[in-house]
């Protein structure tokens, strides 16, 4: 979809980001039986304090999705090590899925990592994630790194993906 704009979130965006992130995770079935992760997703001010929250909006200014970009040492970094970047909590409003918002957010994170001189971008995805999300990461060139897979809670398996970035 053309006309999408990715930009840094402002505090005025935080309530909408919280709502759409929780709604997207609920729609994917990712919050069933979890203790407190919905509250973590909704705490956009904390994410903005410890990383960069980006949003994507359509030509009419409607917020379609968001993502949190982090570097090693951030409270929200799960996998990234020296020279790597990571993005977390990529969410697209369920009503806007399939319009290119997720691709725009992921590409913005990859571009940002490249601008910062990072050698790779790493992410965690939940085992059994939606097919659409898996295709998105495959198209962008992310590959599975099985030795970095992990589980934050019983029954929640996270798969590690990595995208090597070209050297400048």
C-alpha positions in Angstrom: 0.0 0.0 0.0 1.4 3.4 -0.9 1.0 6.4 1.3 2.3 4.8 4.5 4.4 6.9 6.8 6.7 5.5 9.5 7.7 8.0 12.2 8.7 8.1 15.8 5.8 7.9 18.2 4.8 10.9 20.3 3.3 10.7 23.8 -0.1 11.6 22.2 0.2 8.3 20.2 0.8 6.2 23.3 -2.9 5.3 24.2 -3.7 4.3 20.6 -0.5 2.3 20.4 -1.4 0.5 23.7 -4.9 -0.4 22.4 -3.8 -1.6 19.0 -0.9 -3.6 20.3 -3.0 -5.5 22.8 -5.7 -6.0 20.2 -3.3 -7.4 17.7 -1.7 -9.8 20.2 -5.2 -10.9 21.4 -6.4 -11.4 17.8 -3.3 -13.7 17.1 -4.1 -15.7 20.3 -0.8 -14.6 21.9 -2.2 -13.5 25.2 -4.1 -16.6 26.2 -3.1 -17.9 29.6 -0.3 -15.4 30.0 0.4 -13.5 33.2 0.8 -9.8 32.7 2.2 -9.6 29.2 -0.8 -7.5 28.1 0.2 -4.9 30.6 3.8 -4.9 29.4 2.5 -4.4 25.8 0.3 -1.5 26.9 3.1 0.2 28.8 4.2 2.3 25.9 5.8 5.1 28.0 8.3 2.5 29.4 9.0 1.2 25.9 9.7 4.7 24.7 12.0 5.3 27.7 14.1 2.3 26.9 13.9 2.1 23.1 12.5 3.9 20.1 8.8 3.4 19.4 7.9 3.8 15.8 4.4 4.0 14.3 3.0 3.6 10.8 0.1 5.7 9.6 -1.9 5.8 6.4 -2.3 8.9 4.2 -5.3 10.0 6.3 -3.1 9.9 9.5 -4.8 6.8 10.9 -2.4 4.8 13.1 -2.1 1.3 11.7 0.7 -0.2 13.8 3.8 0.2 15.9 7.1 -1.5 16.9 9.8 -1.0 19.5 13.4 -0.8 18.3 16.1 -1.5 20.8 19.9 -1.9 21.1 21.9 -4.1 23.4 21.6 -3.3 27.1 18.1 -2.0 26.8 15.5 -3.3 29.3 13.6 -4.6 26.3 16.5 -6.3 24.5 16.1 -10.1 24.5 18.6 -11.4 22.0 20.8 -8.6 20.5 24.4 -8.5 21.3 27.2 -6.1 20.5 26.8 -4.6 17.1 23.2 -5.9 16.7 19.8 -4.3 16.9 16.5 -5.8 17.8 12.8 -5.0 17.3 10.0 -6.1 19.5 6.3 -5.9 19.9 5.6 -5.3 16.2 1.8 -5.0 16.0 -0.6 -4.0 13.3 -4.2 -3.1 14.0 -6.2 -6.3 13.1 -8.5 -4.2 10.8 -5.4 -3.0 8.9 -3.5 -6.3 8.5 -2.5 -7.1 4.9 -2.0 -3.4 3.9 1.8 -3.3 4.2 2.0 -1.7 7.7 4.0 -4.6 9.2 6.5 -4.6 6.3 6.9 -0.8 6.6 7.7 -1.1 10.3 10.1 -4.0 9.9 11.9 -2.3 7.1 12.2 0.9 9.1 13.9 -1.0 11.9 16.3 -2.7 9.5 17.1 0.7 7.9 17.6 2.3 11.3 20.0 -0.6 12.3 22.0 0.0 9.1 22.2 3.7 9.7 23.6 3.0 13.2 26.2 0.7 11.8 24.8 -2.5 13.2 25.9 -5.8 11.6 22.6 -7.6 12.1 19.0 -7.4 13.3 17.6 -10.1 15.6 14.0 -10.8 16.6 12.0 -13.3 18.6 8.8 -14.7 17.2 6.4 -17.0 18.9 6.4 -20.6 17.7 3.2 -21.1 15.7 2.9 -17.4 14.8 0.5 -16.4 12.0 1.6 -17.5 8.6 1.4 -13.9 7.3 4.1 -12.8 9.8 6.3 -15.8 9.0 6.2 -14.9 5.3 7.0 -11.2 6.1 10.2 -12.2 7.9 11.2 -14.7 5.3 10.8 -12.1 2.5 13.0 -9.7 4.4 15.7 -12.3 4.6 15.5 -13.3 8.3 16.8 -16.8 9.0 16.2 -19.0 12.0 19.0 -19.2 14.7 17.9 -22.3 16.6 20.6 -22.1 19.3 19.1 -18.8 20.4 15.5 -20.1 20.7 14.2 -19.7 24.3 11.1 -19.8 26.5 10.2 -17.0 28.9 7.3 -19.0 30.4 6.2 -22.6 30.3 4.3 -23.2 27.0 5.7 -20.1 25.4 8.4 -21.0 22.9 10.2 -18.1 21.2 12.1 -18.6 17.9 15.2 -16.5 17.2 15.5 -15.0 13.7 18.5 -13.0 12.4 19.1 -10.7 9.4 22.7 -10.0 8.5 23.2 -6.5 7.3 25.6 -5.5 4.5 28.8 -3.9 5.7 29.2 -0.3 4.7 
